Amino acid sequence: MIEVQNVTKRYGRLTAIEEVTFTVEKGEVLAFLGPNGAGKTTTMRILTCFMPATEGTARVAGYDCLEQPMEVKRRIGYLPETPPLYQELTVTEYLTFAGRLRGLNGHRLTNGMARVIERLSLGEVRHRLIANLSRGYRQRVGLAQALLHDPPVLILDEPTVGLDPKQIIEIRELIKSLAGSHSVILSTHILPEATAVCQRVVIINNGRIVAVDTPDRLSARLRRSEKISITVKSPPADGPDRLRTIPGVLNVFAAGESGTYLIECELGRDLRDDIARFVVGHNWGLLELKSISMTLEDVFLRLTQREEGIEPDRESDQNTQPEPPLGPEPPGQIRSELPRP
């Protein structure tokens, strides 16, 4: 449904994005992930025909964004980071206006409004002025105008920014429900959002694509060892040394609390059964054993550090003690909704 091939956008000497290439399949929800200023919004504006690319081609539903912009606009619903709302109108008046701009009238307009008002739970505020609505309801109204004409493609730029946790969950559930019937690009810098609602991830940094894949595959490609966390009731003084004697164990680190260890194992080997048998056999009192995978945040940091020429010795995990930094922080800031340890 969406094809972007070698798209570059320059503003004089400044290159906002360079040779960006990716696709979105029919019914797929794709996260466009990157720090602020990475080029996400520029790419979205090119796809919505708001601005032309300097080089390359972008096609939506088979139509060229530069040569056939009206055909593209008929087939997309767009929610920019700041919803395009007229605050002096009521919700019903605004949706009527937006629908008529889309060429809807009569039963098509009435049915489309009824559908989005029900889907986005706007019934209680349909006759209220948009100026008097909360940020959450305004975001829903903006999403309603994007869905009003039931487009095959949805482009959502930071759709949950400024919402409270309950509203974020509701918007994410709605986006997940659109998978299959709509192709969705979700631009975000919130890592849990990409993991929660998207099937594939495009990571952009400094205007260039650094990875395109599923979160699980990205993690598998970048990790260098299997990691297991265990917690025991009666840890011996030489616990790490004794665990290192298990065949396949590369290293063992004592974690923050007493009796908790992070065990690095050879890549591709599942040693959970061997470790559990060892701990139980030595009467340490096994309380917890779990496998640890790279989070999307770990993946992002690894890729952006590589772009900057910084290659850490091994990945760190949110569930373990962080390693000391090996160089400057990557450009921009990625925000996670979960506190870092």
N, C-alpha and C positions, 0 to 999 in steps of 0.2 A: 504493500500500500504506500510506503514511503521509501524513496531511494535518494540518497545523498551521495554524490560522487565528486570527490576532490574539490569541495567548496572552500573558497578562500574569500575573506572580506577584509579589505584594506581601507583605512581612513588616512589618506596621505601616506606618511611614512610608518604609521602604526598599523600593524597586522593584528586584527581582532581574532580571526580564526584562520587556520592554514590547512588546506588539503583535508578537510573533514569528510570522512566517508563512513556511512553506516546505512542499514536498512531496517525497516519495521514491517513485519509480516502481518497479514490479515488476522485480526483478533488478538494481537499481541500487546502486552503492556510493557513498555521499555522505559527504564530509568535513564535519564540524561544527567549524569552525576559529575559534580565538580565544585571547587571553591568559588566564592564570589569573584567575578572578573575573569573567569576561565573561558568564557565564550558561549555559555549556554543560551542566554537571552538573544545574542546576536544570531545564533543558529535558528532559534525559534522564529525570530522576525523574518528571516529569509524564507523559512518554510510557510509562513502565513502571508507571504507576498507583501509584507510591510516595507521591506527594502530588498534591493537586488544584490546578488552575490557579485563580487569582482571577477571571480573565475569559478569554473566548475558548474555542475548542473544539479538541480533539486527537483524531484518529481513527486507529486502526491496523487494517488489513485490514477496514475498514468498520465497526468497532465503536468506540463513544465511550469514551474513557479514563475519564471521570467516571461515566457511567451504566452502563457494561458492563465493569467492570474485570476480572472473571474471564474473560470471553471474550477480552479483549486479552491477558491474561497467558498464556493457552493458546497464543497465536500468536506470542509473542516469546521470544527467548533474550537474556538480559541479562548482560553482564560488566561489573560496576562497576569503578572504578579500583582498589579493593582487593578481590580475589576473595573470595567468601563461602565460605571453606573451614573445615572442622572438622579441626584438625591432629591430633587423636587417632585419626582414622580412616585406613585405607589408601585408596589411590586407588580400588580396586574397591569398597570399602565405601561410600565417599563417593558415587561415581557411582550405585551401587545405591539409596542413600538419595535422591539428587536425582531419579533416574528415577521412584521410587515417588511422590514428591511431585508429579511431573508426570502421574501416573496411568498410568505404564507398568508392565507386569508380563509374566511369561511370556516368550514369544519376542520380543515387542516390546522389552522391557527388555534381554534378552540380545543381540539383534541391534543395538540402539542403542548399547550399551556397546562391543561389538566394533567397530562402525563408527568411533566417536570415538576409541577407543584406538589403532586403526590410523592414522587420519587425523592424529592429533596426536603419534604416535610415543611413546606412553605404555606400550608393552608391557614395557619393561625395568623400569619402576618401579610397575607396577600393584599389587604386593603390599607396597609400602613405605609407611610412615606419611607422611602429608602433611607433618608437622612436620620430617621429615628430608630433604625435597626442596629443591632450589635454587629461587631466585626464578623462574627460567625455567620449570621444570617446574610450579611452582605456578600460574603464569599459564596454562600449557597445560591444567591440570586445570580451572581456572576457565572457560576457553573450551570445554572438553569438556562441562561441565554446561550451558552455554548452547546447545550444538549437539545435546545428547542426544536431544531429542524432535523433531529436524529441523524447527525452526520456520520459517515463511516470512519472518520479520523478525528481524534481529539488531541489537542496540543495544550497542555496544562503547565504553566510556568509558576513554580513555587505555590501550589494550590493550598497548602496548609500553613503558610507563614502568618503568624499573629493569632492563630486560633488556640483555644484552650485544649487541654488533653482530651476531653470528651468530644469536642468538635473535630479534632484531628482524627480520632478513631472512626467517627461517622463518615468523614470524607474519604478516608482510606478504604472503608468497607464499600462505599459507593464506587470508587475507582476499580476495586477488585471485581465488583459485579458487572462492570462494563466489558471485562475481558471476554473475548469470543464474539461479541456483537459489534465491538468497536476496536480500532487500532489506536492505541494511546501512547503518546510520548509524555512522560512526566519529568519535567526539569526540576531538580532539587539539589540542595547541598546538605540535606538531613539524611544521614546514613541509614537509620532504622526505617525510614520511609521507603527507600529503595528496596530494602530487604523484605519489607512487609507486603508490598503490592506488586512488585515487578518480576517478570520472568527472565529478563535479560538486562544487563547494565552496560551503558556506554560511559566510560570515564574520560573526561576531557580535562586537560591541564595546560595552561598558558596557550590556549587556542588550538591545541593539537590533541587528537584522539590517542590515548595511551593504552586502551584496552576495550574490547567488546566481547562479552561472554556472559554466562550465568554466574551468579555469585559463587556457587559451589565449584564450578570449573576454574574460576579465577583463583580461588583459595587453593585448589589442588595443584595448579600450575606453579604457584609461588612458594608453597611451603617446602621446606627442606627436610622435615622430620615429622613423624607422628608424635603427638603429645598426649600424655595421660596425667590426670591429676588424681592423687589418692590422699585420703585422710585416715589416719590410724589412731587408735585410742592410747596405745602404750608405745610411743616411738623410742627406739634405742638411740643411744648417743651417736652411734656410727651408722644410723639408718641410711643416709645417702650412699655411703661406701658399700654397704651390703646390697642395696638395690642395684648398684652398677654391675654386680656379678651376674645378673640375669642375662643370658645370651640375647643379643639384639638391643639392649639398652645402651644408648650413647652417652647420656649424662643425666644427672639427678640434681635438682636444686630444692633447697628448703624454702617453702613459701612463707607468707607472712605469719600465719599462726602455727603454733607448735603441733607437730604431727601431720602437717600437710606438705606434700612433695609434688613437684612438677618433674615428670619423667619424660625425657626425649628418647624416642625409639627410632630404629632404622625405618626409612620411608617405605611404605607399602607393607609393613609388618604390624599385625594386630597382636599386641602382647598383653592385652587385658587379662586373659585367662591365666597366663604364666605369672603375671604380677600378683593377681589375686591368690593364686595357689601358694606363692612364696610367702606373702604376708600372713595368710591364715595358718600356714604350716609352722611359722615362727611365732605364732600367738601374739601378734602385734595388735589384734583387734581391729579388723577392717571396718571402717565407718562409711566410707564413700570412695567410689572409683568411677571416673568418668573420662571420656575422650574429649579433647579440646581441639577445635578447628579454628582456623583464621577467621576473624570477623571481617565484614566488608570494610570496616575502618582500617584494619591491618593491611588489607589488600590495597586500599587507596594510598595509604602512607608509603607502602613499599614501592608502588608504581611511581608516585610523584617524587620520592627520594631518588629513584633510579633516573628519572628525567633530569634531576638536578645534579646527577653524578654522585649521589650519596648511596652507598650500598651497605646496609647494616649487616652485621655478622649473622644474626638470626632474628626471626620475627618475634615480637613481643605479643602478649595476649592480655586481654582485659582482665582475665581471671587469675593472673599471676603477677608477680612483682615486675614492674616495668624496667627495661634496660636503660642505662644512661644513654643520652643522645650521642650520635656519632657525627653530627654535623648540624648545620643550620636547619631550622624548620622549613618545610616546603612552603611555597608561596600560597597566600590566601589562607583562610581558616575554614575547616570543616566542622560543623556543629553536630554533636551527638546529643540526643535527648537523655542519654544515660550518663551519670557522672563517671569520670575516669577514676581508677583506683589511686 
